[in-house]
């Protein structure tokens, strides 16, 4: 069996983790994950994104980045 060599440079790279919540349920999941991870202080390297058509729902989302989709069609009303 072949085992690739692992050098120090390979070990220094960190994974980029993004949690993307889509819609009301997705943003609720993001909030839940952030609340649970906040208690343990584990989410420093995790990027959270909330995506929704509803502006009010996005305002309640705790994600650091928020993206409103369907602005013209829904006029901000999910």
Number of C-alpha atoms within 10 A of each C-alpha: 3 4 5 6 6 8 8 7 7 9 8 8 8 8 8 8 11 11 17 18 21 17 19 19 12 18 26 18 18 22 19 13 14 19 14 13 14 12 9 8 10 11 16 8 11 14 14 22 20 28 22 25 22 19 19 12 20 21 11 13 24 18 21 9 13 19 14 16 17 14 14 8 10 11 12 17 13 17
